[in-house]
Amino acid sequence: MPKIIDTHVHVTPPQIIKNEEKYCQKDEYFDLLCSNPKNEFVTYDELARKMEKEIIDRAVIFGFAFEKQELCREVNDYVIAAVNEHPDKFIGFCVVNPAEEGVLKELQRCKNNGIQGIGELFPAGQKFDLSSKKDMEPICRFARRSQWPILIHLNEPVGHDYAGKTDITLEEGSDLANNFPENEFIFAHWGGGLPFYELMPELKDSLSNIYYDTAASPFLYEESIYNVMKEINILDKILLATDYPLLSADRYLQEINKTDLDKEEKKMILHKNAEKLLDL
């Protein structure tokens, strides 16, 4: 079996799973995603057992990015506990709302407790302006100093509708990359299609600090997208991401194994790019 690092996994505290309706009342975007019939929850103990079964070496885990900072802190506590219990399996990211007070204090608390990145953040659900240099400066400055990547939810502007598909534009993602060229960002879900624009020379330069993850890819694109990324010459920026519990790693491996990628190119996506980004 190949070495696998899954860079996009959601874990949920048992108290939130047990009291789902209560938390849906607290957060509009959480309620929206829970309305999706494909939505599921997984605890970190369940995830650890799943990783053993599927032979996943490491997973980047995070809680739900709520609009209110106190709810973000609650799920961050759970991720910290997961990392402490399974340091050989989990790499923890923390969620914050750049538009809320107390963000830097929460980031420092998480850093002190072994967290290694920020995300997955939801600009639409958390109601912050991704393209605003002023709004994003505090967390980007902290991430630069900590050598942390920031994972942002982006989605494609066309195609079928689904719960969680927002009106955040590719231009806003491009603005973020331009505003903070010294940061490293991960744009989820193939960056909403942004990597295709790396064929434009000026965008290829301005997006040099962006990685793209494959979260939910089987629901969005044909498997030939991996060959297209090879043709665009950005395989070194692609990260395997399952969006588990939405999908398991097996689904992605099946697709990747149908591509024209050679063994070393597959390794780049499955673990080498993540090792470089996360300094593993």
Buried (B, 14 or more C-beta within 10 A) or exposed (E): EBBBBBBBBBBBBEEBEEEBEEBBEBBEBBBBBBEEEEBEBBBBEEBBEBBEEBEBBBBBBBBBBBBEBEBBBBBBBBBBBBBEEBEEBBBBBBBBBBBBEBBEEBBEBBBEBBBBBBBBBBBBBBBBBBBBEEBBEBBBBBBBEBEBBBBBBBBBBEEEEEBBBBEBBBEBBBBBBBBBEEBBBBBBBBBBBBBBBBEEEEBBEBBEBBBBBBBBBBBBBEBEBBBBBBEBEBBEBBBBBBBBBBBBBEBBBEBBEEBEBEEEBBBBBBBBBBBEBBEE
